[in-house]
Amino acid sequence: MCVVTKWQPSTEREYDMLIKLWSIRNEKGFTLEKLSKKSGIGKSTLNNIENGITSPTLFQLEVIAISLDVHIMDLFESDWK
């Protein structure tokens, strides 16, 4: 039996990434549906990522960044860019 647990952003940095993703998506005028169509990532998956329910893979972050026409590092707020 496989037990699935809900991923919770555990650090401020993880929360910042989720907020940054949501902000960029909205600044670019993308709905979840539009981003889903452009990225090939399911709308519910994108919603779960933005709401901290699912941890995004590096591949998903790369595809999201490409779809939003930003650098992947733009999704992160950090002095270590």
N, C-alpha and C positions, 0 to 999 in steps of 0.2 A: 504494500500500500504506500502510495506517495503522498506526503503531506506538503501542501503548498501554503507558504506563509506570505502574508502581505509585506511588501518592502516598504519601509519607512525611511525617508531621508533622515540620516542620523547626525548630520553635521550642518552647520550653517552654510557651508560651501555647497552642499547638495541642494539645500533649499534655494540658494542664490541661483543655481543653474536652472532649476525649474521655473523660477520667476523670470529669469533672463530669456529662456525659451518662449514663455508665454508673451513676454513683452515684444520680442523681435517678431514673433508670428503676427501679433496684432498691429505693430508698426508697419509691417509689410502688407497688411490688409488680407491676411490669410485666415480663413475659417479652418476649423479642424478638417472639414470635408475637402476643402481645396488643397490643403497640405497633404491629406491622405491620397488624393488623386495624383498629385505631383510626385510624391515620394514613394508611393506603393506600400506605405505602412498603413495598416488599418486605422480607421477613425477611432475606434474604441481603444486601440493600443496607444495612439497619440494622446488621447484623453487620460488614459491610465498613467502615462509617463508624466504629463503635466500636473497630475494630481498626486504624484508620489506613490501611486499604487504599484507601478511596475518600474523596475530599474532598467533604463535604456542600455542597449549594448553599444559598443563603440561604433559598430557598423550603422546602427540606427541613428546615432548622433551625426555621423558623417552624411548619411542620406538626407537627414533633416536639414543640415547646414547647406548642403548643395541645393536642395529644393528651395530654401529661403534666400539663396544667393549670398551667403555669408561664410566666413571662415569658421571652421569648427571651434576654434578658440574664442570666437565671439560669443559662444554659448556659455562661456565661463567668465565670471568676475573674479579675477585674481591678479595679484601683483607679480605672480610668477609666470605670466604669459611669455 
